[in-house]
Every structure is written in C-alpha cells, then in structure tokens.
C-alpha cells in the first residue's frame, strides 16, 4: 500500500495490516464466513419439499418461512448492527453473528411444527444480519477504492459457493439421513469458524486505504445519514435495481429445486447435483468476473459499474423463460447455465460503487441500508409471492401453477434493468463528489 493509497500515515499502520498477503488472508476468511452465511440461509431451498411433506405445510407457509419472516428480522436488525459496526469492532460483531446463525440453523433440525421451524429460521435471520455490513466495511478499509469492486466480488463468491454447498449438502444428506440431520451437519461447523475468525483477523484502522488526506472520520448522526443516502439518486437506483434482481434471484433459488422435483420428477440428490453444480459454477464465474471486469473498464468509463448489471439482468430473462417451458430437464438445466452467469454480474459492481460513494464513517450503515432494501423486496417477497401465486393458480393449473408463478416473477428483471440504466445518469458526478468530499 502506497502513501497515495492510504488516508492514514503509513507509519501509523502496523506492518501486518499493510501486508498484501495478510489482506488476502482476511478476504479469504470473510469469504468462508459468507459461504456459511449463504449455506445456512439457502439449504432450506433443497429441503423445502421434505419439510413441507413431513410438517404438512403449504407453498405460502414455505415462502413465509424462507422469505418474508426471515427477511423482516434480517433487514431491520441490520441497520442498528451496522451502526454498531461503524464505531465498534467489526470482527467482534461478525464473530458473534456467526455463532448465533450457526446455532439457530442446527435448531431447525429439531423443529416439530411450522411455528418452531419459523422461529428457528427467524433466529438465523437475526444472526445473519451481523455479517455483510461490517464485512463490507472491513474490506473497504483493507482495499483502496480502485480495487473494492474486485474485492467485494470475491467476497460475494460466498453467495454462489454457499448456495451450491447448501444444495449439495442438503440434498445428499437428506437423501440418506433425512432433512433434520442436514440442518445439524451444516450448522455446527460455523461455531468453529467463529473461533478462527476471532483469533486470526485483526480490526484495521478505519480509512487506512482511502486517498491521502482523508483519515478517520467521526460517525455522523443516524437519521441525517439515512436521509443523505436515500436522497442520492445513484444509491437509490442501484438499491432498487439490486432489490428487483434479488426478488427474481431469491424466488428462483427457493422454487427451482421444487420445480424440478414436482414437474420433472427428479430426486433430491439429482437436483442438488445437476442443478446445483450448473447454477453454482455459473454464478461463481459471473460474480467474480462482474467486479473484475467493472474495475478494469471503469478506468475508461465509470458507468460500466451500472451498465454491466443492466445488461446481465435484461439478457437473462429469455433464457429463464426457455428453461422453464422446455420439456426435458437436461435441456432446461443446460439453458440455466447462461442466465445463472449473467444475473450474477451485478454484485461486485453494485456493492463496490456503494462503498465508493458513501463517506468512510457510514460505510457499514450504507451497506446495511442497501441490504435492507435488497432483502425486504428480494428475500422477503421473492420466495413468498411465488409461493402465494403458485397456491392461487393451483386450482386452475395443478402442479403446473409453480411454472407460471416463477415465469411471472422473472419478468421483474425488466424493471431492475431500468433502474441500473438510470443510475448511470448520476454515477460519475456522485463518484467525483464523494472523492472531493473525502479530501476536503
């Protein structure tokens, strides 16, 4: 790290924190934490059918358990937790959160009815609220602005990797030992990871990777901070674009395994293996390349940070439509390779841009507000409304109702793409203003 990169005098930064090798280690640990975050969150997608059958649940109840109820606690608690992370140890916040969500995941395996498993899933949401906002803030202190989209894309690999492992572990363990054991198997190791995190990851100096002359900044009041972020057009359009993309993504993630089981007659392990691998590998590639390509081409055109996400979601829709109407599951899963890649391109550019336009002292809060909007709309209503629509259409279409419910939800990609395009109108000016204010 050069003196031009750092807002804190080099002499004030411990040698270990300046080490590129150590910051890569920190990023690697945070990726593993995020893998467990999504593994514990998404394992329920492959287990939805056996849970539904054993506990006698409706599609609406499954959607509520995996979406709206989880998202309400996850998003609402994310803001005060982020506020804490902007002034306290972010490593401690993440460590505590990891222990909570891992323990509550394990408790899902002993639930005997809808209320009990709903309460356990809410507990998972409470814990997971303390992961990404402080993690984004940590990464922003370890990496300079020109590398943040790439670093956050690597961090975001936790989403497809965790989702893939959730499908594989959940599908195969449930196939042989039942869904209850699957929750226990994925929940308990997270507690051990929390110990590794606490003992090996150092809390960095705030602002140490910002441009020269910035230094640490005092935390501004909460309500003016929220007002300032929500009055920023770039922030709002990126948030809405991401929220609507997440609406489709969470809806698909929750219901595509059930779609293949119900309409194509596949088994749990089959879906976990074939759909899980295709979706997981393609999503990993899209997530990684999204941030890497955006950082590279932004040197010539900064609006690539929102143009790339727009292109990804808009081109995804026809491929999803084709995969949902084709009669052969093998062809359907092969088609899904393309949109699974494209709809993952937005993550690194979007989160990196938010960290770059937000003042240093409100970065965790900026991520929390972004995640609040993303997850209330995406995680909260994606799985839930697809389940409701599937139940409403079942009288007319039977099991085919799930197909039409998913297709309807996927059309939200057009709305998402419009928001990303609109963000491009103000992005360059907002990035310049943020840079000027940082050194003022």
SULTA-V146737 format. One record per run of one state. SS is the DSSP state (A for helix, B for strand, O for the rest). FROM is the first residue (numbers start at 1). LEN is the number of residues. Records with the same first field share a line. If there is no record, write none. Layout:
SS=FROM-LEN, FROM-LEN
This chain:
O=1-9, 13-2, 19-1, 56-3, 86-4, 109-5, 129-3, 143-2, 178-1, 201-21, 231-2, 265-3, 298-6, 326-3, 343-3, 358-2, 411-2, 424-3, 440-1
A=10-3, 15-4, 20-36, 59-27, 90-19, 114-15, 132-11, 145-33, 179-22, 222-9, 233-32, 268-30, 304-22, 329-14, 346-12, 360-51, 413-11, 427-13
